[in-house]
């Protein structure tokens, strides 16, 4: 891929609008997925993979090492950037006595979006839940998006249940 002064960008429209100076640049490709929807329209979107719609951590995205360059309009030349690294899949934390995670493929959503759509939940269980099947407990639903963290921050700072990732914990 070649990016030059004719390539439109944002927030500057063109590289020619960038002031001369030293810059750090890094190649990065945010991979999109083709969704041939059931309504006949096709859209290209980012498929979340349990990273919380964070392109910097999204599995499958491709990146390379940063390179320092000097931008001088009086000189010409080519900067070669190599995107040779792939972000690995998100690792689901292991279940514990108190925290269970489930993932279920939604057939109706998969049919609509034309791609496998997986819904998930992280459940925080009371102490001794498995030892008292006759007891009924109150339920607190917290609707969130793409988090593998336990509800209410349970396990944060303890071995095990937190992924340690800033977007999987609530402030």
N, C-alpha and C positions, 0 to 999 in steps of 0.2 A: 504494500500500500504506500502511496506517495501522498504526503501532506505538504502543500505549498501555499503560496499567497492566494491562489484561486480557490482553495478549500474553505468553505464557509464554516464558521465556528461560533462559539459563545463563551464568555461574554463579549469578546472582541470578534468582529465579523471576519477578520482576516489576520494572518500572521504578520502582514505588513503594518498592522496597527500596533504591534507589540514594540515598545521602546527598546533601543539597543541596550545590551547589558548581559550579565551572567544569569543563567537560568538552570534549574534542575528540571529535567523532563523524564517521563517514565511511560513506557508503552503499557496500555491496559485495554482489554477487550471485554466489554460487558455482553455476555452471550444472551441472545434472545431466542425464544422458542416460537415456532409457528403454531398458531391455534386456528384450525379450520372449524369455526363454530357451527353449531347446528342450524343457525339462522341463515347460513350460506355465506356469511362474511368471514374473511380470514384476517387475523390481526397478528402482529409480532409483538410479544411482550416478554418481560423478564419472568421466568418461572421461579417462584420462591422454592428453595430447597432447605427450609428450616433454618435459614440464616437471618431471617427477619427483614427481608427485602433490603439487605445491605450489600450493595454491589462490591464493596471492598472485601467482603468475606464470602461471596456467593460461589458455591462449588461449580467448577467447570469454567469459571472466568479465567482468562489468560493474561499474564503480565510478565514484565521483565524488570531487570535492574534499572534504577535511576542512572541517568547520565548527565553530567554537567556540561553545558555548552555556552558559548559566547555568541550572542546574536549581534552581528555587525552588518548593516545593510550595504556597506561598501565592499564586502567580500561575498564570495559565493562558495557554495560547497554543499555537501550532503551529510546529514547526520543519520547514522544507521542505528536503529533501536531494535533490539531483539526481544520478542515476547516468547519466552521459552519455559515459563512456569505455569502450572495449572493449580488453582485453589482446590484442595481436596474436599471430599464430602464432609458434611457436618457429622460429628460423632454424637450419637444419642447417649446421654449419661445413663449409666446402669440403673435399673429399678432398685429400690431399697424397701425396707419394711414399711415405710411411710409414703413413699413416692412411687407411683406407677405411671407409665406412659403407654398410650395406645395410639395406633395409626390405622385408619380405615380408608380404603379406596371408596370414593363416592361414585357409584355407577351413574347417577343422574347428572352430576357435575362433569364427570369424564365424558359422557355422551354429548353434553352441551358444548364443552370447550374443545373436544376433539383430541384431548390429551389426558393421560391418567392424572386425576386430581385426588390427592390424599389429604384427609382431614385428620386432625390429631387432638389429643387432650392429655393434659398432665393432671393427675389426681393426687391430692394430698389426703391420706387416710389418717384417722385418729389412732392413738396408741391402742394396741390390742384389738384392732378391728377384726382381724381374722379369728380371734379367740371368742368373739361374742357375736355370732351371726344373727341372733335374735334381737339385738339392740338396733334401734333406729337412731340415726344421727341427723342433725340439721345439715343442709347443703348450702354452700356459698359458691355461686357461679361467678367466675371472673372471665369475661370474654376478652380475649387478647388475640394477637396475630402472630403466628409462627414461633412462639416461644417454647422452649423445652424446659425452662426453669420451673421449679416448683412454685405453686401459688403462695403469695404472701412473702416471698423471699426465703421460704424454708430451705435450709441447707446452704444458704449463702454464707461463706466463711467456714463451712464445715467440709470435711472431706466428702467428695462424692457427687452431690446432687446438682451443684451449679456448674454450668459450662464455663463460668468465669468471663463470659463475653458480655460487654456492656449493654448490648441491645437485648439480651435475654433476661436482664434483671430490671426491675422497676426501682426508680429512685424513691 
